[in-house]
Amino acid sequence: NKKVVDLLTINDLDNALDIKDRRVCILGLGYVGLTLSMALADKGFNVSGYDIDETRLDQLNRGIVPFFEQGLDKYLHRHLGKSFFLHNNLSDVESEIYIITVGTPVDEISKIPLTESIYNATDSIGKKIKVGDLIIMRSTVTVGTSRKVVSRLEKVSGLEAGKDFEDRWDPGFQN
């Protein structure tokens, strides 16, 4: 009858989805990945940070942030070993949400983005994902890259995007 029958706040929605019970894996602990990891850990998520750079992982394990972001070191000290854990082997990670934050450097001569790191991360995730997992790409990429990532995930995992796992990218771009 076009009447309001209930009110659902963002807090109600958060509690209803139990999203914080889902484990998050951030692939790539550069500026984007580490700051996102700390923000999620601070909101109560259990976050696994994965990176292939042993030097970076060693610095982070010692509480050293390898770039400047005001106050980030306080978050790292607060969450490291409690709600934020470092990994160099993705097979050690149990997660339901995977967020790809690896960089896409640009070739200095051709000016073409180098997407090898994204595809390597995608292939690694594809070997692990299960029905119901969520995959998010939070990297600057060219048009078409997201579709290629989804295609690779389907090929490696044997699962179907939108049916067996969710994939998310900025809806403002039709990749």
Biotite code that builds the C-alpha atoms (Angstrom):
import biotite.structure as struc

atoms = struc.array([
    struc.Atom([0.000, 0.000, 0.000], chain_id="A", res_id=1, res_name="ASN", atom_name="CA", element="C"),
    struc.Atom([2.999, 2.274, -0.500], chain_id="A", res_id=2, res_name="LYS", atom_name="CA", element="C"),
    struc.Atom([3.651, 2.573, 3.242], chain_id="A", res_id=3, res_name="LYS", atom_name="CA", element="C"),
    struc.Atom([6.943, 2.264, 5.063], chain_id="A", res_id=4, res_name="VAL", atom_name="CA", element="C"),
    struc.Atom([6.845, -0.992, 7.000], chain_id="A", res_id=5, res_name="VAL", atom_name="CA", element="C"),
    struc.Atom([10.362, -1.057, 8.428], chain_id="A", res_id=6, res_name="ASP", atom_name="CA", element="C"),
    struc.Atom([13.579, 0.892, 8.574], chain_id="A", res_id=7, res_name="LEU", atom_name="CA", element="C"),
    struc.Atom([16.913, -0.740, 7.896], chain_id="A", res_id=8, res_name="LEU", atom_name="CA", element="C"),
    struc.Atom([20.020, 1.214, 8.862], chain_id="A", res_id=9, res_name="THR", atom_name="CA", element="C"),
    struc.Atom([23.539, 0.574, 7.631], chain_id="A", res_id=10, res_name="ILE", atom_name="CA", element="C"),
    struc.Atom([24.340, -0.962, 11.040], chain_id="A", res_id=11, res_name="ASN", atom_name="CA", element="C"),
    struc.Atom([21.386, -3.337, 10.707], chain_id="A", res_id=12, res_name="ASP", atom_name="CA", element="C"),
    struc.Atom([22.544, -4.309, 7.246], chain_id="A", res_id=13, res_name="LEU", atom_name="CA", element="C"),
    struc.Atom([26.105, -4.871, 8.455], chain_id="A", res_id=14, res_name="ASP", atom_name="CA", element="C"),
    struc.Atom([24.867, -7.129, 11.253], chain_id="A", res_id=15, res_name="ASN", atom_name="CA", element="C"),
    struc.Atom([22.411, -8.952, 8.983], chain_id="A", res_id=16, res_name="ALA", atom_name="CA", element="C"),
    struc.Atom([25.076, -9.858, 6.454], chain_id="A", res_id=17, res_name="LEU", atom_name="CA", element="C"),
    struc.Atom([27.633, -10.997, 9.046], chain_id="A", res_id=18, res_name="ASP", atom_name="CA", element="C"),
    struc.Atom([30.221, -9.723, 6.598], chain_id="A", res_id=19, res_name="ILE", atom_name="CA", element="C"),
    struc.Atom([32.787, -9.248, 9.355], chain_id="A", res_id=20, res_name="LYS", atom_name="CA", element="C"),
    struc.Atom([32.744, -13.001, 9.924], chain_id="A", res_id=21, res_name="ASP", atom_name="CA", element="C"),
    struc.Atom([34.125, -13.457, 6.427], chain_id="A", res_id=22, res_name="ARG", atom_name="CA", element="C"),
    struc.Atom([37.910, -13.525, 6.171], chain_id="A", res_id=23, res_name="ARG", atom_name="CA", element="C"),
    struc.Atom([39.606, -11.068, 3.833], chain_id="A", res_id=24, res_name="VAL", atom_name="CA", element="C"),
    struc.Atom([42.818, -11.604, 1.889], chain_id="A", res_id=25, res_name="CYS", atom_name="CA", element="C"),
    struc.Atom([44.516, -8.549, 0.403], chain_id="A", res_id=26, res_name="ILE", atom_name="CA", element="C"),
    struc.Atom([46.915, -9.430, -2.425], chain_id="A", res_id=27, res_name="LEU", atom_name="CA", element="C"),
    struc.Atom([49.625, -6.787, -2.672], chain_id="A", res_id=28, res_name="GLY", atom_name="CA", element="C"),
    struc.Atom([50.742, -4.757, 0.331], chain_id="A", res_id=29, res_name="LEU", atom_name="CA", element="C"),
    struc.Atom([51.778, -1.547, -1.370], chain_id="A", res_id=30, res_name="GLY", atom_name="CA", element="C"),
    struc.Atom([50.163, 1.790, -0.686], chain_id="A", res_id=31, res_name="TYR", atom_name="CA", element="C"),
    struc.Atom([46.653, 0.692, -1.685], chain_id="A", res_id=32, res_name="VAL", atom_name="CA", element="C"),
    struc.Atom([46.757, -2.799, -0.165], chain_id="A", res_id=33, res_name="GLY", atom_name="CA", element="C"),
    struc.Atom([48.345, -1.951, 3.169], chain_id="A", res_id=34, res_name="LEU", atom_name="CA", element="C"),
    struc.Atom([46.141, 1.067, 3.853], chain_id="A", res_id=35, res_name="THR", atom_name="CA", element="C"),
    struc.Atom([43.037, -0.940, 2.911], chain_id="A", res_id=36, res_name="LEU", atom_name="CA", element="C"),
    struc.Atom([44.208, -3.796, 5.148], chain_id="A", res_id=37, res_name="SER", atom_name="CA", element="C"),
    struc.Atom([44.584, -1.470, 8.115], chain_id="A", res_id=38, res_name="MET", atom_name="CA", element="C"),
    struc.Atom([41.194, 0.162, 7.511], chain_id="A", res_id=39, res_name="ALA", atom_name="CA", element="C"),
    struc.Atom([39.489, -3.247, 7.369], chain_id="A", res_id=40, res_name="LEU", atom_name="CA", element="C"),
    struc.Atom([41.351, -4.576, 10.410], chain_id="A", res_id=41, res_name="ALA", atom_name="CA", element="C"),
    struc.Atom([40.384, -1.454, 12.324], chain_id="A", res_id=42, res_name="ASP", atom_name="CA", element="C"),
    struc.Atom([36.722, -2.116, 11.462], chain_id="A", res_id=43, res_name="LYS", atom_name="CA", element="C"),
    struc.Atom([36.945, -5.634, 12.914], chain_id="A", res_id=44, res_name="GLY", atom_name="CA", element="C"),
    struc.Atom([37.755, -7.765, 9.889], chain_id="A", res_id=45, res_name="PHE", atom_name="CA", element="C"),
    struc.Atom([40.250, -10.630, 10.050], chain_id="A", res_id=46, res_name="ASN", atom_name="CA", element="C"),
    struc.Atom([42.722, -9.673, 7.301], chain_id="A", res_id=47, res_name="VAL", atom_name="CA", element="C"),
    struc.Atom([45.450, -11.747, 5.679], chain_id="A", res_id=48, res_name="SER", atom_name="CA", element="C"),
    struc.Atom([47.972, -9.628, 3.821], chain_id="A", res_id=49, res_name="GLY", atom_name="CA", element="C"),
    struc.Atom([49.743, -11.461, 1.001], chain_id="A", res_id=50, res_name="TYR", atom_name="CA", element="C"),
    struc.Atom([52.791, -10.206, -0.870], chain_id="A", res_id=51, res_name="ASP", atom_name="CA", element="C"),
    struc.Atom([55.629, -11.831, -2.818], chain_id="A", res_id=52, res_name="ILE", atom_name="CA", element="C"),
    struc.Atom([58.129, -9.142, -1.765], chain_id="A", res_id=53, res_name="ASP", atom_name="CA", element="C"),
    struc.Atom([60.068, -10.726, 1.124], chain_id="A", res_id=54, res_name="GLU", atom_name="CA", element="C"),
    struc.Atom([61.768, -7.423, 1.980], chain_id="A", res_id=55, res_name="THR", atom_name="CA", element="C"),
    struc.Atom([58.407, -5.698, 2.362], chain_id="A", res_id=56, res_name="ARG", atom_name="CA", element="C"),
    struc.Atom([57.058, -8.533, 4.513], chain_id="A", res_id=57, res_name="LEU", atom_name="CA", element="C"),
    struc.Atom([60.163, -8.401, 6.715], chain_id="A", res_id=58, res_name="ASP", atom_name="CA", element="C"),
    struc.Atom([59.762, -4.630, 7.189], chain_id="A", res_id=59, res_name="GLN", atom_name="CA", element="C"),
    struc.Atom([56.093, -5.000, 8.050], chain_id="A", res_id=60, res_name="LEU", atom_name="CA", element="C"),
    struc.Atom([56.818, -7.857, 10.472], chain_id="A", res_id=61, res_name="ASN", atom_name="CA", element="C"),
    struc.Atom([59.221, -5.487, 12.234], chain_id="A", res_id=62, res_name="ARG", atom_name="CA", element="C"),
    struc.Atom([56.519, -2.806, 12.358], chain_id="A", res_id=63, res_name="GLY", atom_name="CA", element="C"),
    struc.Atom([58.091, -0.645, 9.651], chain_id="A", res_id=64, res_name="ILE", atom_name="CA", element="C"),
    struc.Atom([55.770, 0.878, 7.035], chain_id="A", res_id=65, res_name="VAL", atom_name="CA", element="C"),
    struc.Atom([57.830, 1.070, 3.799], chain_id="A", res_id=66, res_name="PRO", atom_name="CA", element="C"),
    struc.Atom([56.204, 4.325, 2.613], chain_id="A", res_id=67, res_name="PHE", atom_name="CA", element="C"),
    struc.Atom([54.797, 7.446, 4.223], chain_id="A", res_id=68, res_name="PHE", atom_name="CA", element="C"),
    struc.Atom([51.165, 7.560, 5.240], chain_id="A", res_id=69, res_name="GLU", atom_name="CA", element="C"),
    struc.Atom([50.560, 9.577, 8.369], chain_id="A", res_id=70, res_name="GLN", atom_name="CA", element="C"),
    struc.Atom([49.458, 7.386, 11.283], chain_id="A", res_id=71, res_name="GLY", atom_name="CA", element="C"),
    struc.Atom([49.608, 4.109, 9.375], chain_id="A", res_id=72, res_name="LEU", atom_name="CA", element="C"),
    struc.Atom([52.374, 2.764, 11.611], chain_id="A", res_id=73, res_name="ASP", atom_name="CA", element="C"),
    struc.Atom([50.054, 3.062, 14.647], chain_id="A", res_id=74, res_name="LYS", atom_name="CA", element="C"),
    struc.Atom([47.442, 0.927, 12.904], chain_id="A", res_id=75, res_name="TYR", atom_name="CA", element="C"),
    struc.Atom([50.080, -1.626, 11.914], chain_id="A", res_id=76, res_name="LEU", atom_name="CA", element="C"),
    struc.Atom([51.300, -1.936, 15.514], chain_id="A", res_id=77, res_name="HIS", atom_name="CA", element="C"),
    struc.Atom([47.713, -2.174, 16.769], chain_id="A", res_id=78, res_name="ARG", atom_name="CA", element="C"),
    struc.Atom([46.611, -4.949, 14.385], chain_id="A", res_id=79, res_name="HIS", atom_name="CA", element="C"),
    struc.Atom([49.719, -6.948, 13.387], chain_id="A", res_id=80, res_name="LEU", atom_name="CA", element="C"),
    struc.Atom([49.347, -10.482, 14.742], chain_id="A", res_id=81, res_name="GLY", atom_name="CA", element="C"),
    struc.Atom([45.847, -9.769, 16.079], chain_id="A", res_id=82, res_name="LYS", atom_name="CA", element="C"),
    struc.Atom([43.509, -9.030, 13.183], chain_id="A", res_id=83, res_name="SER", atom_name="CA", element="C"),
    struc.Atom([46.155, -8.578, 10.469], chain_id="A", res_id=84, res_name="PHE", atom_name="CA", element="C"),
    struc.Atom([48.466, -11.404, 9.470], chain_id="A", res_id=85, res_name="PHE", atom_name="CA", element="C"),
    struc.Atom([51.243, -11.464, 6.865], chain_id="A", res_id=86, res_name="LEU", atom_name="CA", element="C"),
    struc.Atom([51.745, -14.254, 4.322], chain_id="A", res_id=87, res_name="HIS", atom_name="CA", element="C"),
    struc.Atom([54.148, -15.004, 1.491], chain_id="A", res_id=88, res_name="ASN", atom_name="CA", element="C"),
    struc.Atom([52.419, -18.244, 0.540], chain_id="A", res_id=89, res_name="ASN", atom_name="CA", element="C"),
    struc.Atom([48.802, -18.025, -0.564], chain_id="A", res_id=90, res_name="LEU", atom_name="CA", element="C"),
    struc.Atom([48.235, -21.698, 0.230], chain_id="A", res_id=91, res_name="SER", atom_name="CA", element="C"),
    struc.Atom([48.538, -20.729, 3.929], chain_id="A", res_id=92, res_name="ASP", atom_name="CA", element="C"),
    struc.Atom([45.593, -18.327, 3.639], chain_id="A", res_id=93, res_name="VAL", atom_name="CA", element="C"),
    struc.Atom([41.967, -19.229, 4.313], chain_id="A", res_id=94, res_name="GLU", atom_name="CA", element="C"),
    struc.Atom([39.600, -16.572, 3.035], chain_id="A", res_id=95, res_name="SER", atom_name="CA", element="C"),
    struc.Atom([36.182, -15.918, 1.542], chain_id="A", res_id=96, res_name="GLU", atom_name="CA", element="C"),
    struc.Atom([36.998, -12.463, 0.174], chain_id="A", res_id=97, res_name="ILE", atom_name="CA", element="C"),
    struc.Atom([40.018, -11.774, -2.045], chain_id="A", res_id=98, res_name="TYR", atom_name="CA", element="C"),
    struc.Atom([40.963, -8.214, -2.960], chain_id="A", res_id=99, res_name="ILE", atom_name="CA", element="C"),
    struc.Atom([43.589, -7.739, -5.675], chain_id="A", res_id=100, res_name="ILE", atom_name="CA", element="C"),
    struc.Atom([45.574, -4.540, -5.056], chain_id="A", res_id=101, res_name="THR", atom_name="CA", element="C"),
    struc.Atom([48.770, -5.307, -6.948], chain_id="A", res_id=102, res_name="VAL", atom_name="CA", element="C"),
    struc.Atom([50.280, -2.485, -8.938], chain_id="A", res_id=103, res_name="GLY", atom_name="CA", element="C"),
    struc.Atom([50.139, -1.982, -12.673], chain_id="A", res_id=104, res_name="THR", atom_name="CA", element="C"),
    struc.Atom([53.338, -0.219, -13.654], chain_id="A", res_id=105, res_name="PRO", atom_name="CA", element="C"),
    struc.Atom([53.548, 1.322, -17.103], chain_id="A", res_id=106, res_name="VAL", atom_name="CA", element="C"),
    struc.Atom([56.244, 0.356, -19.597], chain_id="A", res_id=107, res_name="ASP", atom_name="CA", element="C"),
    struc.Atom([58.433, 3.449, -19.999], chain_id="A", res_id=108, res_name="GLU", atom_name="CA", element="C"),
    struc.Atom([58.867, 3.019, -23.732], chain_id="A", res_id=109, res_name="ILE", atom_name="CA", element="C"),
    struc.Atom([55.500, 1.736, -24.970], chain_id="A", res_id=110, res_name="SER", atom_name="CA", element="C"),
    struc.Atom([53.451, 3.402, -22.184], chain_id="A", res_id=111, res_name="LYS", atom_name="CA", element="C"),
    struc.Atom([51.390, 0.199, -21.990], chain_id="A", res_id=112, res_name="ILE", atom_name="CA", element="C"),
    struc.Atom([50.351, -0.987, -18.485], chain_id="A", res_id=113, res_name="PRO", atom_name="CA", element="C"),
    struc.Atom([52.136, -4.151, -17.390], chain_id="A", res_id=114, res_name="LEU", atom_name="CA", element="C"),
    struc.Atom([49.408, -6.473, -16.086], chain_id="A", res_id=115, res_name="THR", atom_name="CA", element="C"),
    struc.Atom([51.514, -9.569, -15.390], chain_id="A", res_id=116, res_name="GLU", atom_name="CA", element="C"),
    struc.Atom([51.261, -9.085, -11.602], chain_id="A", res_id=117, res_name="SER", atom_name="CA", element="C"),
    struc.Atom([47.467, -8.876, -11.793], chain_id="A", res_id=118, res_name="ILE", atom_name="CA", element="C"),
    struc.Atom([47.255, -12.050, -13.851], chain_id="A", res_id=119, res_name="TYR", atom_name="CA", element="C"),
    struc.Atom([49.684, -13.865, -11.528], chain_id="A", res_id=120, res_name="ASN", atom_name="CA", element="C"),
    struc.Atom([47.528, -12.867, -8.542], chain_id="A", res_id=121, res_name="ALA", atom_name="CA", element="C"),
    struc.Atom([44.418, -13.954, -10.440], chain_id="A", res_id=122, res_name="THR", atom_name="CA", element="C"),
    struc.Atom([45.874, -17.375, -11.218], chain_id="A", res_id=123, res_name="ASP", atom_name="CA", element="C"),
    struc.Atom([46.876, -17.822, -7.559], chain_id="A", res_id=124, res_name="SER", atom_name="CA", element="C"),
    struc.Atom([43.374, -16.961, -6.383], chain_id="A", res_id=125, res_name="ILE", atom_name="CA", element="C"),
    struc.Atom([41.817, -19.207, -9.018], chain_id="A", res_id=126, res_name="GLY", atom_name="CA", element="C"),
    struc.Atom([43.584, -22.210, -7.489], chain_id="A", res_id=127, res_name="LYS", atom_name="CA", element="C"),
    struc.Atom([42.025, -21.430, -4.082], chain_id="A", res_id=128, res_name="LYS", atom_name="CA", element="C"),
    struc.Atom([38.563, -19.961, -4.517], chain_id="A", res_id=129, res_name="ILE", atom_name="CA", element="C"),
    struc.Atom([35.482, -21.852, -3.456], chain_id="A", res_id=130, res_name="LYS", atom_name="CA", element="C"),
    struc.Atom([31.802, -21.524, -4.243], chain_id="A", res_id=131, res_name="VAL", atom_name="CA", element="C"),
    struc.Atom([30.485, -18.343, -2.593], chain_id="A", res_id=132, res_name="GLY", atom_name="CA", element="C"),
    struc.Atom([33.785, -16.434, -2.478], chain_id="A", res_id=133, res_name="ASP", atom_name="CA", element="C"),
    struc.Atom([33.982, -12.771, -3.443], chain_id="A", res_id=134, res_name="LEU", atom_name="CA", element="C"),
    struc.Atom([36.755, -11.428, -5.682], chain_id="A", res_id=135, res_name="ILE", atom_name="CA", element="C"),
    struc.Atom([37.385, -7.674, -5.854], chain_id="A", res_id=136, res_name="ILE", atom_name="CA", element="C"),
    struc.Atom([39.918, -5.891, -8.023], chain_id="A", res_id=137, res_name="MET", atom_name="CA", element="C"),
    struc.Atom([41.138, -2.585, -6.636], chain_id="A", res_id=138, res_name="ARG", atom_name="CA", element="C"),
    struc.Atom([43.829, -1.680, -9.125], chain_id="A", res_id=139, res_name="SER", atom_name="CA", element="C"),
    struc.Atom([44.031, 0.851, -11.916], chain_id="A", res_id=140, res_name="THR", atom_name="CA", element="C"),
    struc.Atom([43.629, -1.136, -15.119], chain_id="A", res_id=141, res_name="VAL", atom_name="CA", element="C"),
    struc.Atom([42.831, -0.603, -18.768], chain_id="A", res_id=142, res_name="THR", atom_name="CA", element="C"),
    struc.Atom([39.455, -1.355, -20.308], chain_id="A", res_id=143, res_name="VAL", atom_name="CA", element="C"),
    struc.Atom([38.999, -5.094, -20.728], chain_id="A", res_id=144, res_name="GLY", atom_name="CA", element="C"),
    struc.Atom([41.332, -6.167, -17.920], chain_id="A", res_id=145, res_name="THR", atom_name="CA", element="C"),
    struc.Atom([38.525, -6.979, -15.486], chain_id="A", res_id=146, res_name="SER", atom_name="CA", element="C"),
    struc.Atom([36.855, -9.280, -18.010], chain_id="A", res_id=147, res_name="ARG", atom_name="CA", element="C"),
    struc.Atom([40.186, -11.023, -18.621], chain_id="A", res_id=148, res_name="LYS", atom_name="CA", element="C"),
    struc.Atom([40.615, -11.484, -14.865], chain_id="A", res_id=149, res_name="VAL", atom_name="CA", element="C"),
    struc.Atom([37.161, -13.049, -14.559], chain_id="A", res_id=150, res_name="VAL", atom_name="CA", element="C"),
    struc.Atom([37.832, -15.298, -17.546], chain_id="A", res_id=151, res_name="SER", atom_name="CA", element="C"),
    struc.Atom([41.131, -16.446, -16.017], chain_id="A", res_id=152, res_name="ARG", atom_name="CA", element="C"),
    struc.Atom([39.455, -17.070, -12.643], chain_id="A", res_id=153, res_name="LEU", atom_name="CA", element="C"),
    struc.Atom([36.834, -19.239, -14.324], chain_id="A", res_id=154, res_name="GLU", atom_name="CA", element="C"),
    struc.Atom([39.439, -21.164, -16.314], chain_id="A", res_id=155, res_name="LYS", atom_name="CA", element="C"),
    struc.Atom([41.786, -21.835, -13.381], chain_id="A", res_id=156, res_name="VAL", atom_name="CA", element="C"),
    struc.Atom([39.085, -22.534, -10.766], chain_id="A", res_id=157, res_name="SER", atom_name="CA", element="C"),
    struc.Atom([36.523, -24.345, -12.901], chain_id="A", res_id=158, res_name="GLY", atom_name="CA", element="C"),
    struc.Atom([33.876, -22.120, -11.270], chain_id="A", res_id=159, res_name="LEU", atom_name="CA", element="C"),
    struc.Atom([31.459, -19.718, -12.971], chain_id="A", res_id=160, res_name="GLU", atom_name="CA", element="C"),
    struc.Atom([31.497, -16.002, -12.153], chain_id="A", res_id=161, res_name="ALA", atom_name="CA", element="C"),
    struc.Atom([28.170, -14.667, -10.903], chain_id="A", res_id=162, res_name="GLY", atom_name="CA", element="C"),
    struc.Atom([27.025, -18.182, -10.050], chain_id="A", res_id=163, res_name="LYS", atom_name="CA", element="C"),
    struc.Atom([29.775, -19.860, -8.018], chain_id="A", res_id=164, res_name="ASP", atom_name="CA", element="C"),
    struc.Atom([31.746, -16.768, -7.011], chain_id="A", res_id=165, res_name="PHE", atom_name="CA", element="C"),
    struc.Atom([31.129, -13.047, -7.066], chain_id="A", res_id=166, res_name="GLU", atom_name="CA", element="C"),
    struc.Atom([33.338, -10.611, -8.924], chain_id="A", res_id=167, res_name="ASP", atom_name="CA", element="C"),
    struc.Atom([33.282, -6.873, -8.371], chain_id="A", res_id=168, res_name="ARG", atom_name="CA", element="C"),
    struc.Atom([34.765, -3.915, -10.184], chain_id="A", res_id=169, res_name="TRP", atom_name="CA", element="C"),
    struc.Atom([33.822, -0.279, -10.538], chain_id="A", res_id=170, res_name="ASP", atom_name="CA", element="C"),
    struc.Atom([30.371, -0.314, -12.198], chain_id="A", res_id=171, res_name="PRO", atom_name="CA", element="C"),
    struc.Atom([31.179, 3.031, -13.827], chain_id="A", res_id=172, res_name="GLY", atom_name="CA", element="C"),
    struc.Atom([33.391, 1.190, -16.300], chain_id="A", res_id=173, res_name="PHE", atom_name="CA", element="C"),
    struc.Atom([32.062, -1.503, -18.576], chain_id="A", res_id=174, res_name="GLN", atom_name="CA", element="C"),
    struc.Atom([35.041, -3.809, -18.918], chain_id="A", res_id=175, res_name="ASN", atom_name="CA", element="C"),
])
